[in-house]
């Protein structure tokens, strides 16, 4: 069956808000050349559009799509779509899941942990200074890494970090995931979880419940000298609270790939901070082709009344 047949007779709206989305637009055009795709919406409602394929859904768009049935995120998170205040409740939402995404994220997280754990910045400074000075090699078995969020990505990260020799524990909001590490569940267990973490890795989805979750009060529960890694979404960590704890010496530093405002403004205190590493939301990205194939398959499934791949529970936000 051709991609065009798989996609049925749907008309798709793609909002080209970034190069990230544009790459998926071009791949979809190549894979399904006869699929009707528009990138702009006129002033009048368009009753022919049945599917959205985008990263964000600005307010006012959904109301002009009276027959919208599917809003598919081009990324691993659907928060940019779920944030639309006027998305009708009957519209189904999906997110992009790519098998290699968990390993890619695990590589990034491991890189940040090992760089700090093995004093790479100090060794780089010694290299530039021409200084031969041996540094102590710590024992990973005595160090605990806490993973907040043990979904399809977090569970892979936990497994990889465990294999590097670290003690790993996990925390989830409400559901006990199938995991190979000890798991803390729910609000009541959060303090006990945080108090163990020499490294804290945030991989939670952003929802109403997780926005601002890691504030000064909670981050202060981490042991003195702990290191924070955020690869989830901006807004979960209260950024000024985090920076304050770094400045005060309670936290030894942080690596942030996501921020409440992206791109991160040049005036942000995160830039050029000697104890903070900023990366531009590149810890892991779904490959273009699998994401496009999932979208085409979901158009067929929508037409034929089959369960959708990677459908989001809109009540939970993931």
ABEGO torsion letter per residue (X at the ends): XBAAAAAEABBBBBBBABAAAAAAAAAAAAABAABBBBABBBABBBAABABBBBABBBBGAAAABAABABBBBABABAAAAAABAABBAABBBBBBBBAAAAAAAAAAAAAAAAAAAAGAAAAAAAAAAGBBBBBBBBBAAABBBBBBEABAAAAAAAAAAAAAGBBBBBBBAABBBBBABBBBBEAAAAAAAAAABABBBBABBBBAAABGABBAAAAAABBBGBBBBBABBBGABBAAAAAAAAAAGABAEBBBABBABOBBBAABAABGBAABBBBBGAABBBBAAAAAAAAAAAAAAAAAGBBBBGBBBAAAGX
